[in-house]
Amino acid sequence: MTSSNDLYQAIESAELALKRQKLKQAKLLPLALLIFFAVVFVLGTLYKSRYPALAYLCAFAEAAMVGALADWFAVVALFRRPLGLPIPHTAIVPRNKMRIADSLGSFIQSNFLSPERIVGKIREFNPALKIAAWLNQKENVRHSANLLVRMLSYSLNTLHDGRLLVFLKSNMLAELQRIDISKFSGHILESLTQNGRHHHVLNEVLHELDKILGRIETQETLAEVAAHEISFLKYMALDKVASKYLSEKMLAAVQKELRAMQENPQHHLRLQFDGYIAQFVEKLKHDVEFKQRGEVIKNELLSHPALGEYIETLWGQLLTWLHSDLHRVDSTIRANIVTLAATLGKKLQENVEIQQWINAQIENAAPPVIEEYRERIGVFISDQVKTWDEQYMVERIELNIGTDLQFIRVSGTLVGGLVGLLIYCVAGYLA
């Protein structure tokens, strides 16, 4: 099976071969023109005594050859020494590799990685709208969901390892062991009772108690208990009457007190309840005896084998369910991902304000990141170029701009010929 790296190298080799072929073909045209004008010059020189007009053609051909050779020298001097001769200021690219590398890194850093330029491109691109449009494509959402499901499935397969379970269980138990259970409970209870939150629960309890005490069944039960306690009155046939009377009075008194507690936030029983809760919280947080009791309970719980077994069972059941769901055609997780993405895409496309907010966040976040990394990127590019072999660097540059340089040679040949002809005509006129 071919790896992605091998495939990339094969594509790169094919591209380089194509560029080499194009460069080779491009060099044929200026060479053919040089040979052509050389032949024209020789023939014109041989026959111009017989045909004087050929002198103009010879002047053109002579200047064209000079222009062709001059441009050939200039192009070759960029990459290597012409004819291998140690002529000054030739082989410019390989001799100035370090300077070119620094200049290239600095140029990219200054011109391509400026915050203003990139933010402008981000604003022009409108990423929020592009994201919304992408999410509204069902095929994109389905493909992304399948990719995410495959990633999750692979992750789950790696989690089915006993070593991981032992690691998780030991670390979980170690973290629980470090918790001060008494102080932790105190903070939880304090949070739950902050700003009188517990009074909502207390009101519900008082309301339910009032309903329970108002039921006939409760009254009858309490009357039976009272009758049992005053059973000596049955000899006078007063036990049922007395028990009913007592139970009604007791229930009425209790209900009255309960309703008073519900209606009056400053009821003395409420205040006593608040005081008890506050005292209990302080004991949980600071009392040494409470802390010791909490540690005993915690240690007994953590050392019990059932807790470890429960963690293992819970972990196994979770992985099994996830694995089973991800491999079903009607996977709940996949369906939820698709639905969520589609809904998000639709709402994002409809809500211009959210689009503007997302774009603004990206535009605000980009400049600091660019400023932080632009210099590093420039240095990275410079360092990479410096590590290139000189021949490698010359070849890569020549393959990318060499074809255009050959057309400069062609232009130099023709322009040189025209200039030479013009000079010859002017010289003849002045003579």
N, C-alpha and C positions, 0 to 999 in steps of 0.2 A: 504494500500500500504506500503510495507516494505521500510524503509529508508536505505540509504547507510551505516549509522552507525550501524543499527541493523544487516544488512547483514554481515558487517565486524566482529561484535561480534559473530555471529553464526559461521562464518568460523574459527575464532580464537578458539572458544570453541571446535569445531570438531577437530582441529589440536591438542589442548591440550589433549583431550580424547584419541586420537590416540597415542600420545607420552607417556601418562600414561600407556596405554595398552602394548606398546613395552617395557617400562622400567620394568613393572611387569613381563613380559615374560622373559626378559633378566636376572632378578634376580633368576629365577628358576634354571638355569644351574649351577652357582657356589654353590647354596644351595644343589642341587642334588649331586654334586661332593663331598661336605663336608660330607653329609650323607653316600654316597657310601664308602668313605675311612674310615669313622668311623666304619661302619659295617665290612669292610675288616680288620681293625685293631683289632676289638673285636674277630672276627673269627680266625684271624691269631694267636692272643695271646693264644686263647683257644687250638689250635691244633698244635702250633709250636713244642711242646715237642714230638709230634708224627711224625711231618714232619718238620725237622730242616730248610729246605729250605724256609719255610714260614717266617723265621726271616727277610729275605730280603724284603719280601712283607710288613711285619709289619713296618720295618724301613721306607719304602717308604710312606706307609699310614700315619704313625705318623707325618712325616715331612710335608706331603701334608696337613694334618689337621692344623698344626701350620701355614703353609703358607696361607691357606684359611682364618683362623681366624685373622691372622695379617693383611691381605689385607682387610678383611671385616672391621676391626677396623679402618684402615687408610681411607677407602672410607667413612664410616659413620661419622668419625671425621671431615671430610670436611664440612658436612652440619648440624650435630647435635651431641649431647652428646651420645656416645654408652651406651645403656641400661639405659639412663637417669642419669648416674653417673657423678658427677662434676670432671671429670678428666682434669688436666691442658692441655692446647693446643688442645682442641677439640672444635667442633662447630666453626671452623675457619672462614667460610664464614659469618655467621650472626654476629660474634663478631668483624669482621674487615670490616663491610659494608662501613663505611666512607672512610677508606683507599683504599678499592677496587674501590669505586666510583671515588675517585680522581685519582687513578692509571689508571683506564679505560679511563677517560676523557683525561688525559695526553697522554696515549698511542695512542689513536685515533688522537689526535691533532698532535702528533709528527710524526706518521708513515703513517697515511692515508690522512692527510690534509696538507702535505708539498707541497709548490708550485712546486718544481721540479717534484715530483711524479705525481701531477695532470696535469701539463703542458705536461709531457711525455705521459700520457694517452690521452690527447687531441690531441697531435700530432699523436699518433698511431691511434686514432679514425678517424681522418681526417673529421671534422664536415662539411666542405664545400661540399665535395664529397657526404657525406651522405644526406645532404639537397638536393643537386641536384638530387640524385637518388630517394629520397622520392617524390620530386616534379614531377619527370618524370613518376610516377605511377598515371595513370588517376583516379583510384579509390580513392587514397589519396587526390588528388586535388579536386575531386567532393565532397568527404566527408567533407573536410575542408571548401569548399565554402558553402555547405549546413549548416554547423555549424555556420559559420560567418553570413549567411543570417538570421538564426534563432535568433542569438544574436542581430542583427540589428533590426529585426522585434520586438523582445521583448523591445528593447530600444525605438523604435518608439511608442509602445503602452504606455510606461510610460511617453512619452513626450506629449501625448494628454491630457493635464491637464490645465485647465484655470489658476490655481494658478501659474504654471510654466510660462505661457505666460505673466501674469501680472508681474512676477518677472523679466523676460527677458526684457520686454518692459520698465519697470521703470528703470532698470539698464542701458539699452542702452541709454535711453534719458538722464539719469544722467551723463553718460560718455560723451555724446555729449555736454551737457551743460557746462562741464568743459573745453572743447576745446576752445582755443583762435583762432577763425576762421580766423581773419586777419593775425596773426602771422603764423598760420598753412599754409594758402594760400601762404604767402611769402616764406616759406621754400620749399613748393612744386614747386613754380615757379622758385625759385633759383636753385633747383635740376634739373629742366627741361632745364634751360638755361646754366647750368654749362658746361664748355669746348666748348662753341659755339654750343650746340646741337640744339638750336632753329634756327640756320642758315639753317639747312637742310629743316625745314618747310618753312622758308622764301624763299629759293630757289625754292621750289615747287610752292609757291604762285606766285612768280615773273614769273616763267615759264608759269603758267596757265593764268596769266594776259596778258602776251605777246601773247599767242595763241588767247585769247578772243579779244584783240585789233586788231589782224591781220585778223579777220574774216570780210567778206564783209558786213554781217548783222550789225556788230558793226559800221563800217564806214558809212553805210547808215543811221543808227539811229542817229549818231552824226551829220551827214550832215543835217538831217531834223531838229534837235534841233537848229543847227546854223542858218539854213534858217529861222526858226521862229523868232530868235533873231534879224536877220537883214532883217526883212520883208519889210522895207522901200525901199530896192533895187529892189523889184519885179516890181516896176513901170518902172525901166530901164531894166528889164529882166536880171538882174545880180545876183539875190538872190541865184539861184541854183549853178551857177558857183562859186560864192564867198564862199558859205557854203561848197561846195565840196573841194575847195582849202584849206580853213581854217581847215576843219576836217582832211584832209590828213596830213597837216603840224603838227597839234596838236598830231595826233596819232603817226606820225613818231618820233616826239620829245620825246613823252612819252615812246615809244618802245625802242628808243635809250638809254634813261636813265635806263629803266628796264634791258636792256641787259648789260649795263655798271655795274649795281649793281650786276648782276649775275656773271660777269667775274672778278670783282675787289673786293676781300675781305675787302679792306681798303677804299671802297667807302664812301664818307662823309655821305650819307643817311643811309648806314649800321651802321656807327659809331653813328649817331644820334639815330637810332633805338636801338642799344645796350645801349646807355646812358639812353634812356627812360625806357627800361626794368629794368635796374639796379636801377634807381630812384624809379620806381614803386614798386620793391621788397623791397627796404629800407622803403618806406612809409607803405607797408603792415606789415612789421615786427616791426616798431618802431613808426610810426605816431599815436598819440592819437586819432585824428579825424577818421582815417581809422579804428582803433580798435573799436571805438564807433559805427560806421556804421555797421561793421561786427557783433557786438553783437546784434544790433537791428534786423538785417536780421536773425541771428541765432535764437533769441528768438521768432520772428514771425513764423519762420518755425517750431520750436519745439513745440510751443504752439498750432499750428494748428491741429484740430481733424483729418484731413485727414492723417497726418503722422502716428498717432497711428493706424488708421484703415488700412493703407497701410502695416505697420509692421505685424499686425494680419493676414491680408490677405496673405501676402507673406509667413509667417510662416506656416499657414494652408495649403496653396497650396504645399509647399515643403514637409510637412509631408504626405499629401495625395498622392502625386506623388511617394514618396519613398515607402510608404506602399503598394500602388497598384502594383508597379514594383516588389517588393520583393515577393508578393504572386502570381505572374504570372508564368506559367510554363516556358515561354521564357523570364524570367527576364533578363533585360539588365545588372543590377548590378552583378547578379550571373554569367552571361556569361563573363563579363569583368574580374571578379575575376579568373575564370577558365582559361581564355586566358592568363591573366597576369602571373599567377602562372606557367602555362605550358611553356610559353615563357621564363620566368625567369629560370626555371629548365633546359631547353634545352641549353640556352646560358651559364648558369653556369657550366654545365657538359662539354661543349666544350671548355671553356676558362680556361686553367690551371693557368694563371696568376691571374685571379680573385679568383680562389680557394685558391691559395697561399696567396693572400692578405687577404681574409676572415679568413683563419686559423691563419695568423700572428696577425690579430687584436684580435682574441679570445685569442691566447696565450699571447699577451702583456697585455690584459685586466684582465686575470685570476689572476696572482700573487698578484696585489694590493688588489683585492677583497678577495682572500684567506687569505692574511696576516691580513686584517681588521677583518675578521669574524672567523678565525680558533680558536682563543682563546675563543671567545664567544661560539662557538659550543662545544668545549671541556668542558667549564664550564657548559653549558646547559646539556650535557650528564651526567656529574658528579652530578649536582643538581637533575636531574631526578632519578638517581639511589639512591641517598640519601633519596628521598621521598618514595621509595618503602618500604612496610612492610617487616620485616625480613623474615617471613614465605613465603611471595610472592616471594622475591628474591631467597631464597633457593630453592623453588619449580621450578622456571623458570630455574635456572642454572642446577639443578639436572636433569630436564626433557631433557635438551639439551645435557648434557655430561654424564648423569648417565648410559646410555646403554653401552658406551665405557668403563666406569669404571668397569662394571660387567665383561667384558672380561679381564680386568686387574686382577680381582679376580680369574678368571679361570686360567690365566697364572701363577699367584702366587701360586695356588694350585699345578699345575703340576711341575713348576720349583722347588718349595719347596720340593716336593716328590723326585725329581731327586737328588737335593743337599743332602737331608737326606740319600738317598740310597748310594750316593757317600761317604759321611762321614762314614757311617756304614761299607762300604767295606774297606775304608782306615784304620779305627780303627781295624777291624778284621785282616787285613794284618799285621799291626804293632804289634798286640798282639801275 
